[in-house]
Every structure is written in C-alpha cells, then in structure tokens.
C-alpha cells in the first residue's frame, strides 16, 4: 500500500486494486502537484463540507464513477448533485471492499459555499480512521485539540496520523504536538499549512519537536510504503 500527500489536506491511498482520495482540494491549491482532470479514484473520502476539502470531488467522482464516503448530510448533498455516495455518521464504521472506514469527532465547522454564494449546511465535521491491509491511517480533518484524541490513540494501533498544524482555523503546532502524543501514531505528518498566508507554519520545526512517533514532513507528491 502506498500513501501519498498532495498539499493542504489531500491524501491518496493506493492498494493493488483501489485508489482512495481524501479531501481532494486540487484546483486553486497552489501547493498541490496533481491535476484534477487526470486524477483517478475509486473512492473519495471527505472529512467535512468546506470548499478547501470538498475541492474537486464533483468532477473527479463523475469522471471516475467513484463513490464518495462522507458525513451523512454532506453525502446527501453529493447525491443531490448526481454523485454516488455512502453516508455515515461520527462513531460509525463500515466495511468497504478496500477496508474499514470509521468517522471520528472533529471540532470545527462544515458548510459548502456554492458559486452564487449560497451556503449549504453539510453536517458535522469529522476525522477519518481508515484501515487498509491491516494498517490504520488517521486523518484528523480540520479540528481543534480535544481530549478524546487520547481515547482514539488508546483504542487504535495507528500507523500514520495526518495532523493539521496551520492554526487560526485548526489547531496550531503547539496543540498538534499534544495531539500527536495522545494519538501515539508511529508516523506523524503535518497537514493544512502554508496554503494561505494566515496558516503559514514551519513543518520542519514541527516534526523536530514531535515526541511520540516519528515526525515526517511529506512534500506534495511524496509517498510512503506501508
């Protein structure tokens, strides 16, 4: 299994048979190395409905006939736009043909802004525990620090955690270090930084301070083999 990072919160997981995208914000993401019109995906996982996470989901899903897996209200919104989608809720898990998805809490917001400025409520924001080939990946989505992260770490053997460090909209580096301790992942990768001026951070400095697990900066296009 290959896990790659593509700027902001975009993560791709490739098995021998399936390609899974998480939060595919590609168009308008100056840090992303992908091209939306070329991306292949069998499944798209969404943490919440903000435009910088939904990103190019509509175009990619329709072109690939992919299934979107998302919090239920966001899933319903996808279906209303002609997208195949499987809705879930926080605390629930489901076995798919590629592995298991479980949605966790995230303390943030969730609404999609349409082209005319209309804001559509898209349910509760979430993190995602994705277990593929007996390896568990934790994508925290956009979140503040909260103590249940320690429980998630105790309940799961997490191989790699993608943790936001940008501050302002999510936890910043100091809180993210505490989250990394609680989650107790083998590998800690910072995400959701430097896309916009207000979330500029130094990822190298962050990973040097990670106390629990190995901190690793993944530049857009970098991949790990798990």
C-alpha positions, 0 to 999 in steps of 0.5 A: 500500500502506498500513501501519498500527500498532495498539499493542504489536506489531500491524501491518496491511498493506493492498494493493488486494486483501489485508489482512495482520495481524501479531501481532494482540494486540487484546483486553486491549491497552489501547493498541490502537484496533481491535476484534477482532470487526470486524477483517478479514484475509486473512492473519495473520502471527505472529512467535512463540507468546506470548499478547501476539502470538498475541492474537486470531488464533483468532477473527479467522482463523475469522471471516475464513477467513484463513490464518495464516503462522507458525513451523512448530510454532506453525502446527501448533498453529493447525491443531490448533485448526481454523485454516488455516495455512502453516508455515515455518521461520527462513531460509525464504521463500515466495511468497504471492499478496500477496508474499514472506514470509521468517522471520528469527532472533529471540532470545527465547522462544515458548510459548502459555499456554492458559486452564487454564494449560497451556503449549504449546511453539510453536517458535522465535521469529522476525522477519518480512521481508515484501515487498509491491509491491516494498517490504520491511517488517521486523518484528523480533518480540520479540528481543534485539540480535544481530549478524546484524541487520547481515547482514539490513540488508546483504542487504535494501533495507528500507523500514520496520523495526518495532523493539521498544524496551520492554526487560526482555523485548526489547531496550531503546532503547539496543540498538534504536538499534544495531539500527536502524543495522545494519538501515539501514531508511529508516523506523524505528518503535518497537514493544512499549512502554508496554503494561505498566508494566515496558516503559514507554519514551519513543518520542519520545526514541527516534526523536530519537536514531535515526541511520540512517533516519528515526525515526517514532513511529506512534500506534495507528491511524496509517498510512503510504503506501508 
